[in-house]
Amino acid sequence: MTNESSLRLVWVYPDLLSTYGDRGNVLVVQRRAEQRGLRVERYDVRSDQAVPTAGDIYLIGGGEDRPQRLAGERLRQDPGLGRAVENGAIVFGVCAGYQIMGREFVDDLGQRTPGLGLLDVWSTRGESARSVGDITADVDPRLGLPPLSGFENHQGVTHLGAGASPLARVTVGKGNGTGDGTEGAWNDTVFGTYLHGPVMARNPAVADMLIKLALDVNALPPADDTWYNALREERFAAARANAASQSA
């Protein structure tokens, strides 16, 4: 979808869906692309604006229950994101954004609400305590990514249908909350996860994967990962320590 020197990056509804530092995802993807000499055209699309259909990568963050319901309502009325996916765009949603991309979620009124159907998943509300804390997970080997590090804070339980694959398998944390060890989901060019952190800052290889998919290339020139690696080592160590203390 792109030429050799530009990337169209769309941040969907930052006024409603941008909790726990999820704004960092768009910043990291933009920075990782620019480090490779790409010109980034970034579009921050507020909830009163139409979602463009010609983007290459679309990022959707998390949000509280009421903003999630409002975002879902407006995105259902706006065909832009669905048409972008039909055009081959890459979509990555976090937490509330992940749930919205599915077939159904439970809103702040306790009602089952239709999602966008971009992922074959549906979300309910768990009856136990919220899943809060560091999370680590091993990514689906087909994606060729190192283990994920993140922070989860949700009470959602997301079930995967036959048309979606788990993004990863949890090693520390709850992930999708179904008890089967799955975290997130993906299918073709659409990805969802419960990982905040922001997830791209903790896992720059995810940002690089989205860029490679958008450019339709197998590899990117190397970039400086010094800061990212230091953060990853710190957070993986903290997650192991917390898991050990809880099991002691």
HELIX and SHEET records of a PDB file:
HELIX    1   1 ARG A   23  GLN A   35  1                                  13    
HELIX    2   2 ASP A   65  GLN A   77  1                                  13    
HELIX    3   3 GLY A   80  GLU A   86  1                                   7    
HELIX    4   4 ALA A   96  MET A  101  1                                   6    
HELIX    5   5 PRO A  141  LEU A  143  5                                   3    
HELIX    6   6 VAL A  199  ARG A  202  1                                   4    
HELIX    7   7 PRO A  204  LEU A  215  1                                  12    
HELIX    8   8 THR A  226  SER A  247  1                                  22    
SHEET    1   A 6 ARG A  39  VAL A  45  0                                        
SHEET    2   A 6 SER A   6  VAL A  12  1                                        
SHEET    3   A 6 ILE A  57  ILE A  60  1                                        
SHEET    4   A 6 ILE A  90  VAL A  94  1                                        
SHEET    5   A 6 VAL A 190  THR A 193  1                                        
SHEET    6   A 6 ALA A 185  ASN A 187 -1                                        
SHEET    1   B 2 GLU A 104  VAL A 106  0                                        
SHEET    2   B 2 ARG A 112  PRO A 114 -1                                        
SHEET    1   C 2 VAL A 121  ARG A 125  0                                        
SHEET    2   C 2 GLY A 156  LEU A 160 -1                                        
SHEET    1   D 4 LEU A 148  HIS A 154  0                                        
SHEET    2   D 4 SER A 131  VAL A 139 -1                                        
SHEET    3   D 4 ALA A 168  VAL A 172 -1                                        
SHEET    4   D 4 THR A 182  GLU A 183 -1                                        
END                                                                             
